[in-house]
Amino acid sequence: MADTFPNPALLNALKLNDDGLIPVIAQDHANGTVLMMAWMNKLALAETITSGQMVYWSRSRNALWRKGETSGQTQRVIELRIDCDGDTLLAVVEQTGVACHTGRYNCFYRAIDTDGLREIEMVKIDPDKLYR
Amino acid sequence: MADTFPNPALLNALKLNDDGLIPVIAQDHANGTVLMMAWMNKLALAETITSGQMVYWSRSRNALWRKGETSGQTQRVIELRIDCDGDTLLAVVEQTGVACHTGRYNCFYRAIDTDGLREIEMVKIDPDKLYR
């Protein structure tokens, strides 16, 4: 894997967790909205770099998760960044449609109030239409 | 702990990992910059909610990390949000000074280029001055 990884300097800076994963924050390049957080392994990161499309690692399916593969709601990479400790990535992306599987534009649609949770974003696309 | 947690609805929605932790993205409320990603446990989250200041859990020190405690670079909570799966938090904050221990405004100061890493942010405060 190290031999074929597209960016040796990145591979050197990268600190994966015990499961070989790194958290990745996706941020909309157009307006700065934090869309979601998911995980990549080396394979997903390599494919993200070479394809220019966000590819995560699905921990539930234990497989590559090419974002938008079934829903069409893809994320094109504008820029990838790595943090000071090398253990988190930030992906600045162009989001097609919505990022959240609930049909909302982003996944952080619940604000934490003093004594509960409050929805602050509407469903933009019926999730049944995204995954039929 | 559950008895004294300040927000039962949040506690119910919260999905901590096997170490009892949840990743927290801190975003600057003024300009949308993603400042850093760190971790909280229930204790850190409860104190964050009650104090209105960001309190993380330091995995290296295995202790509460009151952001800015030694450096003065505190983060005041503007809004906390939880994602669709309940396993990531987004904190919209007011950052005093700089977020990164390197003295940069944010931790994602290295862009991933085709064949290497490129620094895209300057050091704003000498880290020796932050931690003397």
HADDOCK unambig.tbl for C-alpha pairs under 7 A between the chains (distance, minus, plus):
assign (segid A and resid 7 and name CA) (segid B and resid 114 and name CA) 6.61 0.50 0.50
assign (segid A and resid 7 and name CA) (segid B and resid 115 and name CA) 4.98 0.50 0.50
assign (segid A and resid 7 and name CA) (segid B and resid 116 and name CA) 6.09 0.50 0.50
assign (segid A and resid 9 and name CA) (segid B and resid 116 and name CA) 4.99 0.50 0.50
assign (segid A and resid 9 and name CA) (segid B and resid 117 and name CA) 6.60 0.50 0.50
assign (segid A and resid 10 and name CA) (segid B and resid 116 and name CA) 6.21 0.50 0.50
assign (segid A and resid 10 and name CA) (segid B and resid 117 and name CA) 6.61 0.50 0.50
assign (segid A and resid 32 and name CA) (segid B and resid 32 and name CA) 5.34 0.50 0.50
assign (segid A and resid 80 and name CA) (segid B and resid 111 and name CA) 5.84 0.50 0.50
assign (segid A and resid 80 and name CA) (segid B and resid 112 and name CA) 5.35 0.50 0.50
assign (segid A and resid 81 and name CA) (segid B and resid 108 and name CA) 5.78 0.50 0.50
assign (segid A and resid 81 and name CA) (segid B and resid 110 and name CA) 5.41 0.50 0.50
assign (segid A and resid 81 and name CA) (segid B and resid 111 and name CA) 4.25 0.50 0.50
assign (segid A and resid 81 and name CA) (segid B and resid 112 and name CA) 5.45 0.50 0.50
assign (segid A and resid 82 and name CA) (segid B and resid 108 and name CA) 5.39 0.50 0.50
assign (segid A and resid 82 and name CA) (segid B and resid 110 and name CA) 5.51 0.50 0.50
assign (segid A and resid 82 and name CA) (segid B and resid 111 and name CA) 6.50 0.50 0.50
assign (segid A and resid 83 and name CA) (segid B and resid 107 and name CA) 4.90 0.50 0.50
assign (segid A and resid 83 and name CA) (segid B and resid 108 and name CA) 4.15 0.50 0.50
assign (segid A and resid 83 and name CA) (segid B and resid 109 and name CA) 6.46 0.50 0.50
assign (segid A and resid 83 and name CA) (segid B and resid 110 and name CA) 6.68 0.50 0.50
assign (segid A and resid 84 and name CA) (segid B and resid 107 and name CA) 5.29 0.50 0.50
assign (segid A and resid 84 and name CA) (segid B and resid 108 and name CA) 6.54 0.50 0.50
assign (segid A and resid 90 and name CA) (segid B and resid 108 and name CA) 6.93 0.50 0.50
assign (segid A and resid 107 and name CA) (segid B and resid 83 and name CA) 4.90 0.50 0.50
assign (segid A and resid 107 and name CA) (segid B and resid 84 and name CA) 5.28 0.50 0.50
assign (segid A and resid 108 and name CA) (segid B and resid 81 and name CA) 5.77 0.50 0.50
assign (segid A and resid 108 and name CA) (segid B and resid 82 and name CA) 5.39 0.50 0.50
assign (segid A and resid 108 and name CA) (segid B and resid 83 and name CA) 4.16 0.50 0.50
assign (segid A and resid 108 and name CA) (segid B and resid 84 and name CA) 6.54 0.50 0.50
assign (segid A and resid 108 and name CA) (segid B and resid 90 and name CA) 6.93 0.50 0.50
assign (segid A and resid 109 and name CA) (segid B and resid 83 and name CA) 6.48 0.50 0.50
assign (segid A and resid 110 and name CA) (segid B and resid 81 and name CA) 5.43 0.50 0.50
assign (segid A and resid 110 and name CA) (segid B and resid 82 and name CA) 5.51 0.50 0.50
assign (segid A and resid 110 and name CA) (segid B and resid 83 and name CA) 6.68 0.50 0.50
assign (segid A and resid 111 and name CA) (segid B and resid 80 and name CA) 5.83 0.50 0.50
assign (segid A and resid 111 and name CA) (segid B and resid 81 and name CA) 4.26 0.50 0.50
assign (segid A and resid 111 and name CA) (segid B and resid 82 and name CA) 6.50 0.50 0.50
assign (segid A and resid 112 and name CA) (segid B and resid 80 and name CA) 5.35 0.50 0.50
assign (segid A and resid 112 and name CA) (segid B and resid 81 and name CA) 5.45 0.50 0.50
assign (segid A and resid 114 and name CA) (segid B and resid 7 and name CA) 6.61 0.50 0.50
assign (segid A and resid 115 and name CA) (segid B and resid 7 and name CA) 4.99 0.50 0.50
assign (segid A and resid 116 and name CA) (segid B and resid 7 and name CA) 6.09 0.50 0.50
assign (segid A and resid 116 and name CA) (segid B and resid 9 and name CA) 4.98 0.50 0.50
assign (segid A and resid 116 and name CA) (segid B and resid 10 and name CA) 6.21 0.50 0.50
assign (segid A and resid 117 and name CA) (segid B and resid 9 and name CA) 6.59 0.50 0.50
assign (segid A and resid 117 and name CA) (segid B and resid 10 and name CA) 6.61 0.50 0.50
